[in-house]
């Protein structure tokens, strides 16, 4: 049995869903970015904004298919989101330490550059948290959508055939 025979993809196109997603997705993405950009100012914030941005990608995958979306959104891009968010978060913390403050003590930025400590918080919220959350939501979705098949077992198909025989 080939891989195509063992894995049935039940995706079917729906013109209503595809058209709706094409219309709605830009607005949802804009709202997610709005939430992220107001993360330090208002309730809601970057965590929720990052989740909305990640869910926009999920919505595209449901409308246009998971595999086409996975091919469109490369793994390196998703890993870059999470890695970039973590790097911004840690880099901001170390920058405040280099400026004479404690880890993520934004007053060190204000004292050194003469700008409000608000910008340090914005860097963490928008650049760190929103990117991390969006990347993790997308990653978890693709990992869950991949599911479990015998090909993904440790050892592949050969170990599966050796464990199961007709004599059992």
TORNU-333249 format. One record per residue (C-alpha): x, y, z; residue in one letter; residue number from 1. Coordinates in Angstrom, 2 decimals, padded with zeros to 5 digits. Layout:
<site x="X" y="Y" z="Z" resn="a" resi="NUM"/>
...
// end
This chain:
<site x="000.00" y="000.00" z="000.00" resn="x" resi="1"/>
<site x="001.43" y="003.37" z="-000.95" resn="x" resi="2"/>
<site x="001.37" y="006.50" z="001.17" resn="x" resi="3"/>
<site x="-001.32" y="007.98" z="-001.05" resn="x" resi="4"/>
<site x="-003.57" y="004.98" z="-000.36" resn="x" resi="5"/>
<site x="-003.04" y="004.97" z="003.39" resn="x" resi="6"/>
<site x="-003.63" y="008.67" z="004.01" resn="x" resi="7"/>
<site x="-006.93" y="010.08" z="002.82" resn="x" resi="8"/>
<site x="-007.04" y="013.86" z="002.59" resn="x" resi="9"/>
<site x="-010.68" y="014.86" z="002.97" resn="x" resi="10"/>
<site x="-010.18" y="018.46" z="001.87" resn="x" resi="11"/>
<site x="-012.75" y="019.75" z="-000.60" resn="x" resi="12"/>
<site x="-012.95" y="023.23" z="-002.06" resn="x" resi="13"/>
<site x="-015.84" y="025.46" z="-001.14" resn="x" resi="14"/>
<site x="-016.15" y="028.66" z="-003.12" resn="x" resi="15"/>
<site x="-018.18" y="030.27" z="-000.33" resn="x" resi="16"/>
<site x="-015.51" y="029.59" z="002.30" resn="x" resi="17"/>
<site x="-012.64" y="030.56" z="000.03" resn="x" resi="18"/>
<site x="-014.30" y="033.84" z="-000.96" resn="x" resi="19"/>
<site x="-015.24" y="034.62" z="002.65" resn="x" resi="20"/>
<site x="-011.69" y="034.02" z="003.84" resn="x" resi="21"/>
<site x="-010.27" y="036.18" z="001.06" resn="x" resi="22"/>
<site x="-012.50" y="039.03" z="002.23" resn="x" resi="23"/>
<site x="-012.20" y="038.55" z="006.01" resn="x" resi="24"/>
<site x="-008.52" y="037.58" z="006.42" resn="x" resi="25"/>
<site x="-007.01" y="041.06" z="005.81" resn="x" resi="26"/>
<site x="-009.33" y="042.58" z="008.43" resn="x" resi="27"/>
<site x="-008.56" y="039.90" z="011.01" resn="x" resi="28"/>
<site x="-004.82" y="040.26" z="010.37" resn="x" resi="29"/>
<site x="-005.13" y="044.04" z="010.74" resn="x" resi="30"/>
<site x="-007.01" y="043.62" z="014.02" resn="x" resi="31"/>
<site x="-004.32" y="041.22" z="015.29" resn="x" resi="32"/>
<site x="-001.63" y="043.74" z="014.42" resn="x" resi="33"/>
<site x="-003.65" y="046.50" z="016.08" resn="x" resi="34"/>
<site x="-003.89" y="044.41" z="019.26" resn="x" resi="35"/>
<site x="-000.16" y="043.72" z="019.14" resn="x" resi="36"/>
<site x="000.81" y="047.35" z="018.62" resn="x" resi="37"/>
<site x="-001.31" y="048.45" z="021.58" resn="x" resi="38"/>
<site x="000.02" y="045.67" z="023.79" resn="x" resi="39"/>
<site x="001.72" y="047.88" z="026.35" resn="x" resi="40"/>
<site x="-001.00" y="050.53" z="026.41" resn="x" resi="41"/>
<site x="-004.34" y="048.78" z="026.63" resn="x" resi="42"/>
<site x="-005.86" y="045.57" z="027.91" resn="x" resi="43"/>
<site x="-005.58" y="042.76" z="025.43" resn="x" resi="44"/>
<site x="-002.13" y="043.17" z="024.22" resn="x" resi="45"/>
<site x="000.46" y="041.32" z="022.30" resn="x" resi="46"/>
<site x="-000.36" y="037.82" z="023.45" resn="x" resi="47"/>
<site x="-003.90" y="038.10" z="022.12" resn="x" resi="48"/>
<site x="-002.70" y="039.95" z="019.02" resn="x" resi="49"/>
<site x="-000.15" y="037.24" z="018.28" resn="x" resi="50"/>
<site x="-002.83" y="034.58" z="018.74" resn="x" resi="51"/>
<site x="-005.12" y="036.40" z="016.30" resn="x" resi="52"/>
<site x="-002.31" y="036.69" z="013.75" resn="x" resi="53"/>
<site x="-001.55" y="032.98" z="014.11" resn="x" resi="54"/>
<site x="-005.21" y="032.03" z="013.81" resn="x" resi="55"/>
<site x="-005.45" y="034.03" z="010.58" resn="x" resi="56"/>
<site x="-002.95" y="031.60" z="009.07" resn="x" resi="57"/>
<site x="-005.04" y="028.70" z="010.40" resn="x" resi="58"/>
<site x="-008.11" y="030.18" z="008.75" resn="x" resi="59"/>
<site x="-006.24" y="030.34" z="005.44" resn="x" resi="60"/>
<site x="-005.23" y="026.71" z="005.87" resn="x" resi="61"/>
<site x="-008.81" y="025.63" z="006.50" resn="x" resi="62"/>
<site x="-010.03" y="027.49" z="003.42" resn="x" resi="63"/>
<site x="-007.28" y="026.67" z="000.92" resn="x" resi="64"/>
<site x="-005.90" y="023.41" z="002.30" resn="x" resi="65"/>
<site x="-003.28" y="022.63" z="004.90" resn="x" resi="66"/>
<site x="-000.58" y="021.39" z="002.55" resn="x" resi="67"/>
<site x="-000.75" y="024.38" z="000.16" resn="x" resi="68"/>
<site x="-000.58" y="026.70" z="003.17" resn="x" resi="69"/>
<site x="002.35" y="024.74" z="004.58" resn="x" resi="70"/>
<site x="004.17" y="025.07" z="001.25" resn="x" resi="71"/>
<site x="003.34" y="028.79" z="001.08" resn="x" resi="72"/>
<site x="004.47" y="029.46" z="004.65" resn="x" resi="73"/>
<site x="007.87" y="027.81" z="004.84" resn="x" resi="74"/>
<site x="009.04" y="026.16" z="008.05" resn="x" resi="75"/>
<site x="012.06" y="028.46" z="008.11" resn="x" resi="76"/>
<site x="009.73" y="031.48" z="008.26" resn="x" resi="77"/>
<site x="007.73" y="030.08" z="011.18" resn="x" resi="78"/>
<site x="010.90" y="029.12" z="013.03" resn="x" resi="79"/>
<site x="012.22" y="032.61" z="012.27" resn="x" resi="80"/>
<site x="009.15" y="034.15" z="013.92" resn="x" resi="81"/>
<site x="009.69" y="032.27" z="017.16" resn="x" resi="82"/>
<site x="013.48" y="032.62" z="017.12" resn="x" resi="83"/>
<site x="013.27" y="036.32" z="016.27" resn="x" resi="84"/>
<site x="010.78" y="036.93" z="019.07" resn="x" resi="85"/>
<site x="012.98" y="035.16" z="021.61" resn="x" resi="86"/>
<site x="016.06" y="037.01" z="020.33" resn="x" resi="87"/>
<site x="014.31" y="040.39" z="020.64" resn="x" resi="88"/>
<site x="013.11" y="039.54" z="024.14" resn="x" resi="89"/>
<site x="016.51" y="038.37" z="025.36" resn="x" resi="90"/>
<site x="018.37" y="041.09" z="023.43" resn="x" resi="91"/>
<site x="016.28" y="043.80" z="025.06" resn="x" resi="92"/>
<site x="016.95" y="042.31" z="028.48" resn="x" resi="93"/>
<site x="020.68" y="042.10" z="027.89" resn="x" resi="94"/>
<site x="020.72" y="045.62" z="026.42" resn="x" resi="95"/>
<site x="019.22" y="047.00" z="029.62" resn="x" resi="96"/>
<site x="021.86" y="045.09" z="031.59" resn="x" resi="97"/>
<site x="024.61" y="046.52" z="029.36" resn="x" resi="98"/>
<site x="023.24" y="050.00" z="030.04" resn="x" resi="99"/>
<site x="023.64" y="049.50" z="033.78" resn="x" resi="100"/>
<site x="020.20" y="048.27" z="034.78" resn="x" resi="101"/>
<site x="018.75" y="044.92" z="035.66" resn="x" resi="102"/>
<site x="017.33" y="042.46" z="033.13" resn="x" resi="103"/>
<site x="014.39" y="044.24" z="031.40" resn="x" resi="104"/>
<site x="014.71" y="047.34" z="033.60" resn="x" resi="105"/>
<site x="013.47" y="049.87" z="031.09" resn="x" resi="106"/>
<site x="014.60" y="052.87" z="033.14" resn="x" resi="107"/>
<site x="018.15" y="052.13" z="031.94" resn="x" resi="108"/>
<site x="016.97" y="052.85" z="028.38" resn="x" resi="109"/>
<site x="015.28" y="056.06" z="029.51" resn="x" resi="110"/>
<site x="018.35" y="057.23" z="031.42" resn="x" resi="111"/>
<site x="020.81" y="056.48" z="028.61" resn="x" resi="112"/>
<site x="018.90" y="057.55" z="025.51" resn="x" resi="113"/>
<site x="016.55" y="060.09" z="027.02" resn="x" resi="114"/>
<site x="013.45" y="058.33" z="025.73" resn="x" resi="115"/>
<site x="010.54" y="057.01" z="027.71" resn="x" resi="116"/>
<site x="010.82" y="053.51" z="029.15" resn="x" resi="117"/>
<site x="007.62" y="052.88" z="027.21" resn="x" resi="118"/>
<site x="009.65" y="052.01" z="024.09" resn="x" resi="119"/>
<site x="011.41" y="049.16" z="025.85" resn="x" resi="120"/>
<site x="008.06" y="047.69" z="026.80" resn="x" resi="121"/>
<site x="006.80" y="048.12" z="023.23" resn="x" resi="122"/>
<site x="009.86" y="046.30" z="021.91" resn="x" resi="123"/>
<site x="009.16" y="043.36" z="024.22" resn="x" resi="124"/>
<site x="005.43" y="043.29" z="023.60" resn="x" resi="125"/>
<site x="005.37" y="043.76" z="019.83" resn="x" resi="126"/>
<site x="008.74" y="042.36" z="018.87" resn="x" resi="127"/>
<site x="008.91" y="039.56" z="021.36" resn="x" resi="128"/>
<site x="005.60" y="038.26" z="022.63" resn="x" resi="129"/>
<site x="003.49" y="038.73" z="019.49" resn="x" resi="130"/>
<site x="006.04" y="037.00" z="017.24" resn="x" resi="131"/>
<site x="006.52" y="034.11" z="019.65" resn="x" resi="132"/>
<site x="002.80" y="033.49" z="020.14" resn="x" resi="133"/>
<site x="001.98" y="033.71" z="016.42" resn="x" resi="134"/>
<site x="004.82" y="031.34" z="015.56" resn="x" resi="135"/>
<site x="003.89" y="028.83" z="018.25" resn="x" resi="136"/>
<site x="000.19" y="028.81" z="017.26" resn="x" resi="137"/>
<site x="001.12" y="028.14" z="013.62" resn="x" resi="138"/>
<site x="003.69" y="025.50" z="014.57" resn="x" resi="139"/>
<site x="001.30" y="023.63" z="016.84" resn="x" resi="140"/>
<site x="-001.39" y="023.67" z="014.18" resn="x" resi="141"/>
<site x="000.89" y="022.25" z="011.48" resn="x" resi="142"/>
<site x="002.26" y="019.63" z="013.88" resn="x" resi="143"/>
<site x="-001.25" y="018.57" z="014.87" resn="x" resi="144"/>
<site x="-002.43" y="018.58" z="011.25" resn="x" resi="145"/>
<site x="000.46" y="016.32" z="010.27" resn="x" resi="146"/>
<site x="-000.94" y="013.72" z="012.65" resn="x" resi="147"/>
<site x="000.57" y="010.36" z="013.34" resn="x" resi="148"/>
<site x="001.20" y="007.91" z="010.57" resn="x" resi="149"/>
<site x="003.26" y="004.73" z="010.62" resn="x" resi="150"/>
<site x="005.92" y="006.52" z="008.55" resn="x" resi="151"/>
<site x="006.51" y="008.88" z="011.47" resn="x" resi="152"/>
<site x="007.25" y="006.06" z="013.92" resn="x" resi="153"/>
<site x="010.77" y="005.61" z="015.16" resn="x" resi="154"/>
<site x="012.36" y="003.20" z="012.76" resn="x" resi="155"/>
<site x="009.86" y="003.73" z="009.92" resn="x" resi="156"/>
<site x="007.86" y="001.00" z="008.15" resn="x" resi="157"/>
<site x="010.44" y="-001.75" z="008.58" resn="x" resi="158"/>
<site x="010.12" y="-001.75" z="012.36" resn="x" resi="159"/>
<site x="006.33" y="-001.79" z="012.09" resn="x" resi="160"/>
<site x="006.36" y="-004.84" z="009.80" resn="x" resi="161"/>
<site x="008.75" y="-006.70" z="012.08" resn="x" resi="162"/>
<site x="006.48" y="-006.16" z="015.10" resn="x" resi="163"/>
<site x="003.29" y="-007.32" z="013.39" resn="x" resi="164"/>
<site x="003.15" y="-010.68" z="011.66" resn="x" resi="165"/>
<site x="000.39" y="-012.86" z="010.24" resn="x" resi="166"/>
<site x="001.05" y="-015.49" z="012.91" resn="x" resi="167"/>
<site x="-000.30" y="-013.34" z="015.76" resn="x" resi="168"/>
// end
